[in-house]
């Protein structure tokens, strides 16, 4: 199964376009991946990019492992880039037992950058 996602980032640490350090910078993220996914759980891998504060951007590779609505996100071994814990929500949970979810809203925390 293939998927794409995009969204906004909030409450990020970064620099504003003027170069001032700020603890509440916003940004955006987009990525695509593929794997064995279901509402019960699964694994996937993919690549994406994120930008924060208008002047910091990074590309990354990631792997996911999920159990139910909980999703762990991390970079592949030997790389740096991304880590996070997410939970998805849907208004149509009954679709998990039939056709699967076409979309879901995710929330949680994450970090990206290089060591």
C-alpha positions in Angstrom: 0.0 0.0 0.0 1.3 3.5 -0.9 0.4 6.7 0.9 1.2 10.4 1.1 0.8 12.9 3.8 1.3 16.6 4.5 0.6 18.9 7.3 1.6 21.8 9.5 4.1 21.8 12.3 3.6 23.9 15.4 5.4 24.7 18.6 8.8 24.0 16.9 12.2 25.3 18.0 13.9 27.2 15.3 14.8 30.6 13.9 12.5 33.1 12.4 13.2 34.5 8.9 15.0 37.4 10.5 17.4 34.9 12.3 16.0 35.3 15.8 15.7 32.0 17.8 12.2 31.2 18.7 10.6 28.4 20.7 7.2 28.6 18.9 8.0 28.5 15.2 5.6 26.9 12.7 6.4 24.9 9.6 5.3 22.2 7.2 5.9 18.6 6.4 5.2 16.3 3.4 6.2 12.8 2.6 5.2 9.6 0.9 5.8 5.9 1.7 4.7 2.4 1.2 4.4 -0.8 3.3 2.1 -3.2 5.0 -0.4 -1.0 6.7 -3.8 -1.7 8.4 -5.8 -0.2 11.2 -4.5 -3.0 13.5 -0.8 -2.1 12.7 2.0 -2.6 10.3 5.3 -1.3 9.0 6.3 1.1 6.2 9.2 3.2 4.9 9.4 6.4 2.9 11.0 9.8 2.4 9.9 13.4 2.9 10.9 17.0 3.6 10.1 19.5 6.4 10.7 23.2 6.8 10.5 25.3 10.0 10.6 29.0 10.4 10.9 29.8 6.8 14.7 29.2 6.7 15.4 25.7 7.9 14.5 22.8 5.7 15.5 19.1 5.7 14.9 16.0 3.7 14.6 12.7 5.5 14.0 9.0 5.2 11.8 7.3 7.7 10.4 3.9 8.9 7.1 3.5 10.7 5.8 0.7 13.0 2.3 0.9 14.3 0.0 -1.0 16.6 -3.6 0.2 16.5 -3.8 4.0 16.4 -0.2 4.4 17.7 2.6 5.0 15.2 6.3 5.2 15.9 8.4 7.1 13.3 12.2 6.9 13.1 15.1 7.2 10.7 16.5 3.9 9.3 19.6 2.5 11.2 22.8 4.4 10.4 21.0 7.6 9.4 20.0 10.7 11.3 16.9 12.7 10.7 13.6 12.0 12.2 11.9 10.5 15.3 8.3 10.8 16.6 5.3 9.2 18.2 1.9 9.8 16.5 -1.7 8.8 17.1 -4.3 8.8 14.4 -8.0 9.7 14.7 -10.9 9.1 12.3 -14.6 9.9 12.1 -15.2 6.6 10.3 -13.6 3.8 12.4 -16.0 1.3 11.0 -14.1 1.5 7.7 -11.1 -0.2 9.4 -13.1 -3.5 9.3 -14.1 -3.1 5.6 -12.4 -0.9 3.0 -9.8 0.7 5.2 -9.3 4.4 5.9 -8.8 6.8 3.0 -7.6 9.5 5.3 -6.9 10.1 9.0 -5.9 13.0 11.2 -2.6 12.6 13.1 -1.3 14.3 16.2 1.8 13.8 18.4 5.3 14.9 18.6 8.3 14.6 16.4 11.8 15.9 15.8 14.0 16.2 12.7 17.5 17.4 12.0 21.0 16.1 11.8 23.4 15.0 14.6 
